[in-house]
Amino acid sequence: MNRTKLEKFTRHYRTLINQDLQQYLTSLTGNVNLVKAMSYSVMAGGKRIRPLLVLAVCHDLTGEITEGALTVAASLELLHTYSLIHDDLPEMDNDDLRRGRLTNHKVFGQAAAVLAGDALLTNAFAWLATADLPSGEVVKLIGCLGQAAGAEGMVSGQMSDILGENQKLKLAELQQLHRQKTGALLLYACQAGAILAGASSKIENLIIIYGQAFGLAFQIYDDILDETSTTVEQGKRVHKDQTEHKNTYPGLLGISGAQEALAQALEQAAEALEKLRSLGYECPLLKDMLGYFAGEKK
């Protein structure tokens, strides 16, 4: 598969994901101001990498994507958006920009932003529960998403990030922090795709290895861009990690060391894909999705 085919896949399914998100939000009959705040952040744009990963894994393993799979993918974006709204709050990262727009609390106020995030988190599970899939798959997906998002996953990583400010973490500690804060939802996306595909435990384990490596690469790449990119390019404030004394890969390893760590993570992902290929799964979409990091790959 060449990049043109990946781009076609991405354009097509990003459009469907956005349509599903818009339709779901429009269907909500709750407080109008709450739904408006929810929709503001969900529909603000974004690459939709997490839902696209769900679909890419499913497609690479089965060659098809069902309506149920689209629901699983889109519901993940609701949960991811909740995390962004809460991350941007003054009590957390205190950001004014997200995806090139004012952050939720800057438009709707802090209380409304908290509630919008709460609603997106809760409704992610409510929507996932309606997916047109066998009940056993739905239950497994709900459990995996709760694990990834909760006290042993993303939220734990967020707590470690806050407590780690003004401290110098060791590399292993930083990796564990980001394995939870950033990597947990990316790993869930890959695992969800494997569940949807009915993958064997052997295949699912290789997909998990890929997802873990992808999540690590994603965070390293984000840290590098925070040091080397601009606010206009990123759609959010850059150079803030150093200002707020956050632990980052460039801060710990230097830019060159961070680039090396990124290359190692990508190699781990590629090795998992090679093992999948030897088992009869070419996984062209997952292979080409590693091109997301091409700007920093050494």
C-alpha positions as a LaTeX table, in Angstrom:
\begin{tabular}{lrrr}
\hline
Residue & $x$ (\AA) & $y$ (\AA) & $z$ (\AA) \\
\hline
Met1 & 0.00 & 0.00 & 0.00 \\
Asn2 & 1.25 & 3.48 & $-0.78$ \\
Arg3 & 0.64 & 6.65 & 1.13 \\
Thr4 & $-2.04$ & 7.72 & $-1.34$ \\
Lys5 & $-4.18$ & 4.72 & $-0.36$ \\
Leu6 & $-3.68$ & 5.45 & 3.33 \\
Glu7 & $-4.67$ & 9.06 & 2.75 \\
Lys8 & $-7.79$ & 7.91 & 0.90 \\
Phe9 & $-8.68$ & 5.58 & 3.78 \\
Thr10 & $-8.08$ & 8.37 & 6.29 \\
Arg11 & $-10.15$ & 10.94 & 4.42 \\
His12 & $-13.04$ & 8.53 & 3.92 \\
Tyr13 & $-13.27$ & 7.25 & 7.46 \\
Arg14 & $-12.48$ & 10.57 & 9.12 \\
Thr15 & $-15.51$ & 11.95 & 7.27 \\
Leu16 & $-17.68$ & 9.07 & 8.49 \\
Ile17 & $-16.37$ & 9.44 & 12.06 \\
Asn18 & $-17.14$ & 13.16 & 12.03 \\
Gln19 & $-20.62$ & 12.50 & 10.65 \\
Asp20 & $-21.32$ & 9.96 & 13.37 \\
Leu21 & $-20.04$ & 12.31 & 16.05 \\
Gln22 & $-22.19$ & 15.17 & 14.77 \\
Gln23 & $-25.29$ & 12.98 & 14.52 \\
Tyr24 & $-24.77$ & 11.58 & 18.00 \\
Leu25 & $-24.27$ & 14.99 & 19.60 \\
Thr26 & $-27.28$ & 16.39 & 17.75 \\
Ser27 & $-29.41$ & 13.52 & 19.06 \\
Leu28 & $-28.73$ & 14.38 & 22.71 \\
Thr29 & $-31.71$ & 15.90 & 24.52 \\
Gly30 & $-29.93$ & 17.19 & 27.60 \\
Asn31 & $-29.29$ & 20.78 & 28.61 \\
Val32 & $-28.73$ & 22.82 & 25.46 \\
Asn33 & $-25.78$ & 24.74 & 26.88 \\
Leu34 & $-24.10$ & 21.52 & 27.99 \\
Val35 & $-24.47$ & 19.91 & 24.56 \\
Lys36 & $-23.17$ & 23.09 & 22.95 \\
Ala37 & $-20.05$ & 23.00 & 25.10 \\
Met38 & $-19.56$ & 19.30 & 24.35 \\
Ser39 & $-19.96$ & 19.84 & 20.61 \\
Tyr40 & $-17.61$ & 22.81 & 20.58 \\
Ser41 & $-14.63$ & 20.67 & 21.54 \\
Val42 & $-15.58$ & 17.43 & 19.80 \\
Met43 & $-16.17$ & 19.12 & 16.45 \\
Ala44 & $-13.18$ & 21.46 & 16.69 \\
Gly45 & $-11.24$ & 19.28 & 14.29 \\
Gly46 & $-8.31$ & 17.06 & 15.09 \\
Lys47 & $-6.65$ & 14.19 & 13.24 \\
Arg48 & $-8.92$ & 11.52 & 14.83 \\
Ile49 & $-5.88$ & 9.27 & 15.19 \\
Arg50 & $-7.38$ & 7.09 & 17.93 \\
Pro51 & $-10.61$ & 6.17 & 16.11 \\
Leu52 & $-8.67$ & 5.75 & 12.87 \\
Leu53 & $-6.34$ & 3.30 & 14.63 \\
Val54 & $-9.35$ & 1.25 & 15.70 \\
Leu55 & $-10.54$ & 1.05 & 12.12 \\
Ala56 & $-7.08$ & 0.49 & 10.62 \\
Val57 & $-6.45$ & $-2.54$ & 12.84 \\
Cys58 & $-9.89$ & $-3.94$ & 12.08 \\
His59 & $-9.48$ & $-3.41$ & 8.34 \\
Asp60 & $-5.95$ & $-4.83$ & 8.21 \\
Leu61 & $-7.07$ & $-7.99$ & 9.99 \\
Thr62 & $-10.44$ & $-8.55$ & 8.28 \\
Gly63 & $-10.63$ & $-6.35$ & 5.19 \\
Glu64 & $-13.89$ & $-4.74$ & 6.30 \\
Ile65 & $-15.37$ & $-2.19$ & 8.68 \\
Thr66 & $-18.91$ & $-2.49$ & 10.03 \\
Glu67 & $-21.27$ & 0.09 & 11.47 \\
Gly68 & $-20.56$ & $-1.41$ & 14.88 \\
Ala69 & $-16.85$ & $-0.76$ & 14.42 \\
Leu70 & $-17.57$ & 2.85 & 13.49 \\
Thr71 & $-19.52$ & 3.29 & 16.73 \\
Val72 & $-16.62$ & 1.86 & 18.72 \\
Ala73 & $-14.21$ & 4.22 & 16.98 \\
Ala74 & $-16.32$ & 7.36 & 17.32 \\
Ser75 & $-17.17$ & 6.72 & 20.98 \\
Leu76 & $-13.45$ & 6.70 & 21.73 \\
Glu77 & $-13.18$ & 10.23 & 20.35 \\
Leu78 & $-15.77$ & 11.41 & 22.88 \\
Leu79 & $-13.62$ & 10.08 & 25.72 \\
His80 & $-10.44$ & 11.50 & 24.24 \\
Thr81 & $-12.05$ & 14.93 & 23.89 \\
Tyr82 & $-13.12$ & 14.85 & 27.54 \\
Ser83 & $-9.48$ & 14.31 & 28.51 \\
Leu84 & $-8.40$ & 17.30 & 26.42 \\
Ile85 & $-11.01$ & 19.61 & 27.97 \\
His86 & $-9.93$ & 18.65 & 31.48 \\
Asp87 & $-6.21$ & 18.77 & 30.61 \\
Asp88 & $-6.62$ & 22.37 & 29.45 \\
Leu89 & $-8.20$ & 23.58 & 32.70 \\
Pro90 & $-6.21$ & 25.97 & 34.93 \\
Glu91 & $-5.94$ & 23.25 & 37.58 \\
Met92 & $-4.16$ & 21.03 & 35.05 \\
Asp93 & $-2.14$ & 22.37 & 32.09 \\
Asn94 & $-3.83$ & 25.80 & 31.98 \\
Asp95 & $-3.96$ & 26.11 & 28.19 \\
Asp96 & $-5.71$ & 28.81 & 26.17 \\
Leu97 & $-5.58$ & 27.12 & 22.75 \\
Arg98 & $-6.53$ & 23.68 & 21.49 \\
Arg99 & $-6.73$ & 22.69 & 17.82 \\
Gly100 & $-6.27$ & 26.35 & 16.88 \\
Arg101 & $-9.29$ & 27.53 & 18.88 \\
Leu102 & $-9.85$ & 28.88 & 22.37 \\
Thr103 & $-10.03$ & 26.05 & 24.89 \\
Asn104 & $-13.42$ & 25.04 & 26.23 \\
His105 & $-13.16$ & 26.82 & 29.58 \\
Lys106 & $-12.11$ & 30.05 & 27.86 \\
Val107 & $-15.38$ & 30.04 & 25.93 \\
Phe108 & $-17.87$ & 28.47 & 28.34 \\
Gly109 & $-16.23$ & 28.97 & 31.75 \\
Gln110 & $-14.52$ & 26.47 & 34.03 \\
Ala111 & $-17.63$ & 24.94 & 35.56 \\
Ala112 & $-19.25$ & 24.29 & 32.18 \\
Ala113 & $-15.99$ & 22.85 & 30.83 \\
Val114 & $-15.77$ & 20.40 & 33.74 \\
Leu115 & $-19.36$ & 19.31 & 33.14 \\
Ala116 & $-18.86$ & 19.03 & 29.37 \\
Gly117 & $-15.89$ & 16.75 & 30.03 \\
Asp118 & $-17.88$ & 14.72 & 32.55 \\
Ala119 & $-20.69$ & 14.25 & 30.05 \\
Leu120 & $-18.36$ & 13.23 & 27.22 \\
Leu121 & $-16.67$ & 10.66 & 29.45 \\
Thr122 & $-19.97$ & 9.16 & 30.55 \\
Asn123 & $-21.62$ & 9.26 & 27.15 \\
Ala124 & $-18.63$ & 7.55 & 25.55 \\
Phe125 & $-19.60$ & 4.40 & 27.46 \\
Ala126 & $-23.31$ & 4.91 & 26.84 \\
Trp127 & $-22.71$ & 5.15 & 23.09 \\
Leu128 & $-20.28$ & 2.24 & 23.05 \\
Ala129 & $-22.91$ & 0.09 & 24.76 \\
Thr130 & $-25.26$ & 0.61 & 21.78 \\
Ala131 & $-22.78$ & $-0.68$ & 19.19 \\
Asp132 & $-24.28$ & $-3.19$ & 16.77 \\
Leu133 & $-22.01$ & $-6.02$ & 17.88 \\
Pro134 & $-22.29$ & $-9.30$ & 19.79 \\
Ser135 & $-22.94$ & $-8.56$ & 23.46 \\
Gly136 & $-19.76$ & $-10.34$ & 24.53 \\
Glu137 & $-17.66$ & $-8.04$ & 22.34 \\
Val138 & $-19.39$ & $-4.96$ & 23.71 \\
Val139 & $-18.80$ & $-6.03$ & 27.31 \\
Lys140 & $-15.12$ & $-6.72$ & 26.59 \\
Leu141 & $-14.70$ & $-3.35$ & 24.85 \\
Ile142 & $-16.37$ & $-1.49$ & 27.72 \\
Gly143 & $-14.06$ & $-3.19$ & 30.22 \\
Cys144 & $-10.95$ & $-2.46$ & 28.18 \\
Leu145 & $-11.90$ & 1.18 & 27.69 \\
Gly146 & $-12.59$ & 1.64 & 31.39 \\
Gln147 & $-9.23$ & 0.09 & 32.22 \\
Ala148 & $-7.41$ & 2.32 & 29.73 \\
Ala149 & $-9.13$ & 5.53 & 30.85 \\
Gly150 & $-9.24$ & 5.08 & 34.61 \\
Ala151 & $-7.14$ & 4.76 & 37.72 \\
Glu152 & $-4.70$ & 2.27 & 36.18 \\
Gly153 & $-4.49$ & 4.06 & 32.86 \\
Met154 & $-4.84$ & 7.61 & 31.58 \\
Val155 & $-5.96$ & 9.27 & 34.82 \\
Ser156 & $-3.11$ & 7.64 & 36.73 \\
Gly157 & $-0.70$ & 9.05 & 34.17 \\
Gln158 & $-2.23$ & 12.50 & 34.53 \\
Met159 & $-1.75$ & 12.34 & 38.29 \\
Ser160 & 1.87 & 11.27 & 37.87 \\
Asp161 & 2.40 & 14.14 & 35.44 \\
Ile162 & 1.10 & 16.68 & 37.94 \\
Leu163 & 3.09 & 15.25 & 40.85 \\
Gly164 & 6.19 & 15.03 & 38.69 \\
Glu165 & 6.38 & 18.76 & 38.03 \\
Asn166 & 9.55 & 20.31 & 39.45 \\
Gln167 & 10.99 & 16.81 & 39.88 \\
Lys168 & 13.52 & 15.04 & 37.70 \\
Leu169 & 12.08 & 11.70 & 36.72 \\
Lys170 & 14.21 & 8.79 & 35.60 \\
Leu171 & 13.69 & 7.48 & 32.07 \\
Ala172 & 11.77 & 4.42 & 33.30 \\
Glu173 & 9.48 & 6.64 & 35.39 \\
Leu174 & 8.85 & 8.95 & 32.44 \\
Gln175 & 8.06 & 5.99 & 30.19 \\
Gln176 & 5.58 & 4.60 & 32.71 \\
Leu177 & 3.93 & 8.03 & 33.10 \\
His178 & 3.38 & 8.33 & 29.37 \\
Arg179 & 2.48 & 4.67 & 28.94 \\
Gln180 & $-0.56$ & 5.60 & 31.01 \\
Lys181 & $-1.28$ & 9.24 & 30.21 \\
Thr182 & $-0.90$ & 9.11 & 26.43 \\
Gly183 & $-0.30$ & 5.50 & 25.54 \\
Ala184 & $-3.29$ & 3.90 & 27.27 \\
Leu185 & $-5.95$ & 5.20 & 24.88 \\
Leu186 & $-3.78$ & 4.55 & 21.83 \\
Leu187 & $-3.20$ & 1.02 & 23.03 \\
Tyr188 & $-6.95$ & 0.59 & 23.62 \\
Ala189 & $-7.59$ & 1.75 & 20.04 \\
Cys190 & $-5.38$ & $-1.04$ & 18.71 \\
Gln191 & $-6.79$ & $-3.61$ & 21.12 \\
Ala192 & $-10.35$ & $-2.60$ & 20.22 \\
Gly193 & $-9.58$ & $-3.17$ & 16.55 \\
Ala194 & $-8.26$ & $-6.64$ & 17.35 \\
Ile195 & $-11.38$ & $-7.45$ & 19.39 \\
Leu196 & $-13.61$ & $-6.29$ & 16.55 \\
Ala197 & $-11.64$ & $-8.51$ & 14.18 \\
Gly198 & $-12.06$ & $-11.55$ & 16.40 \\
Ala199 & $-8.28$ & $-11.92$ & 16.47 \\
Ser200 & $-6.62$ & $-14.87$ & 18.18 \\
Ser201 & $-4.67$ & $-14.19$ & 21.37 \\
Lys202 & $-1.40$ & $-14.49$ & 19.42 \\
Ile203 & $-2.45$ & $-11.89$ & 16.87 \\
Glu204 & $-3.96$ & $-9.63$ & 19.54 \\
Asn205 & $-0.72$ & $-9.73$ & 21.54 \\
Leu206 & 1.26 & $-8.57$ & 18.50 \\
Ile207 & $-1.26$ & $-5.78$ & 17.91 \\
Ile208 & $-0.85$ & $-4.78$ & 21.57 \\
Ile209 & 2.95 & $-4.62$ & 21.13 \\
Tyr210 & 2.41 & $-2.41$ & 18.10 \\
Gly211 & $-0.01$ & $-0.22$ & 20.07 \\
Gln212 & 2.38 & 0.17 & 22.98 \\
Ala213 & 5.21 & 1.19 & 20.67 \\
Phe214 & 2.92 & 3.55 & 18.73 \\
Gly215 & 1.80 & 5.21 & 21.97 \\
Leu216 & 5.38 & 5.72 & 23.13 \\
Ala217 & 6.39 & 7.12 & 19.74 \\
Phe218 & 3.38 & 9.45 & 19.79 \\
Gln219 & 4.40 & 11.00 & 23.10 \\
Ile220 & 8.08 & 11.35 & 22.19 \\
Tyr221 & 7.10 & 12.96 & 18.90 \\
Asp222 & 4.73 & 15.36 & 20.69 \\
Asp223 & 7.50 & 16.30 & 23.12 \\
Ile224 & 9.89 & 16.98 & 20.25 \\
Leu225 & 7.32 & 19.14 & 18.45 \\
Asp226 & 6.73 & 21.13 & 21.63 \\
Glu227 & 10.41 & 22.09 & 21.47 \\
Thr228 & 10.80 & 22.56 & 17.72 \\
Ser229 & 7.42 & 23.62 & 16.29 \\
Thr230 & 5.30 & 26.78 & 16.50 \\
Thr231 & 1.91 & 27.61 & 18.00 \\
Val232 & 0.46 & 28.18 & 14.52 \\
Glu233 & 1.67 & 24.78 & 13.30 \\
Gln234 & 0.45 & 22.92 & 16.37 \\
Gly235 & $-2.78$ & 24.79 & 17.06 \\
Lys236 & $-1.81$ & 24.99 & 20.72 \\
Arg237 & 0.78 & 26.71 & 22.86 \\
Val238 & 4.28 & 25.30 & 22.44 \\
His239 & 7.41 & 25.43 & 24.64 \\
Lys240 & 5.09 & 25.18 & 27.64 \\
Asp241 & 6.54 & 21.93 & 28.97 \\
Gln242 & 9.85 & 23.56 & 29.78 \\
Thr243 & 8.16 & 26.65 & 31.23 \\
Glu244 & 5.99 & 24.53 & 33.53 \\
His245 & 8.92 & 22.24 & 34.47 \\
Lys246 & 7.30 & 19.15 & 32.97 \\
Asn247 & 9.27 & 15.99 & 32.40 \\
Thr248 & 9.80 & 15.37 & 28.68 \\
Tyr249 & 12.00 & 13.19 & 26.51 \\
Pro250 & 13.98 & 16.15 & 25.07 \\
Gly251 & 14.36 & 17.52 & 28.60 \\
Leu252 & 15.76 & 14.22 & 29.83 \\
Leu253 & 17.62 & 13.01 & 26.74 \\
Gly254 & 18.11 & 16.12 & 24.63 \\
Ile255 & 16.62 & 16.51 & 21.15 \\
Ser256 & 19.04 & 14.04 & 19.59 \\
Gly257 & 18.43 & 11.48 & 22.34 \\
Ala258 & 14.67 & 11.92 & 22.00 \\
Gln259 & 14.95 & 11.34 & 18.26 \\
Glu260 & 16.88 & 8.14 & 18.95 \\
Ala261 & 14.20 & 7.01 & 21.42 \\
Leu262 & 11.56 & 7.74 & 18.79 \\
Ala263 & 13.44 & 5.66 & 16.23 \\
Gln264 & 13.65 & 2.77 & 18.70 \\
Ala265 & 9.92 & 2.88 & 19.40 \\
Leu266 & 9.16 & 2.87 & 15.68 \\
Glu267 & 11.49 & $-0.10$ & 15.23 \\
Gln268 & 9.57 & $-1.99$ & 17.91 \\
Ala269 & 6.31 & $-1.27$ & 16.10 \\
Ala270 & 7.82 & $-2.37$ & 12.79 \\
Glu271 & 9.07 & $-5.63$ & 14.34 \\
Ala272 & 5.56 & $-6.45$ & 15.56 \\
Leu273 & 4.22 & $-5.82$ & 12.06 \\
Glu274 & 6.89 & $-8.07$ & 10.56 \\
Lys275 & 5.78 & $-10.89$ & 12.87 \\
Leu276 & 2.19 & $-10.29$ & 11.82 \\
Arg277 & 3.28 & $-10.45$ & 8.17 \\
Ser278 & 4.93 & $-13.80$ & 8.77 \\
Leu279 & 1.56 & $-15.03$ & 10.09 \\
Gly280 & $-0.23$ & $-13.90$ & 6.95 \\
Tyr281 & $-1.30$ & $-10.37$ & 7.91 \\
Glu282 & 0.36 & $-7.69$ & 5.77 \\
Cys283 & $-1.18$ & $-4.82$ & 7.80 \\
Pro284 & $-0.47$ & $-2.11$ & 5.19 \\
Leu285 & $-2.49$ & 0.57 & 6.98 \\
Leu286 & $-0.70$ & 0.08 & 10.29 \\
Lys287 & 2.65 & 0.08 & 8.50 \\
Asp288 & 1.91 & 3.34 & 6.72 \\
Met289 & 0.46 & 4.94 & 9.85 \\
Leu290 & 3.99 & 4.93 & 11.23 \\
Gly291 & 4.61 & 7.60 & 8.59 \\
Tyr292 & 2.86 & 10.02 & 10.96 \\
Phe293 & 6.26 & 10.29 & 12.64 \\
Ala294 & 8.25 & 10.57 & 9.42 \\
Gly295 & 9.38 & 14.11 & 10.12 \\
Glu296 & 11.48 & 12.97 & 13.06 \\
Lys297 & 12.31 & 9.41 & 12.08 \\
Lys298 & 16.05 & 8.88 & 11.80 \\
\hline
\end{tabular}
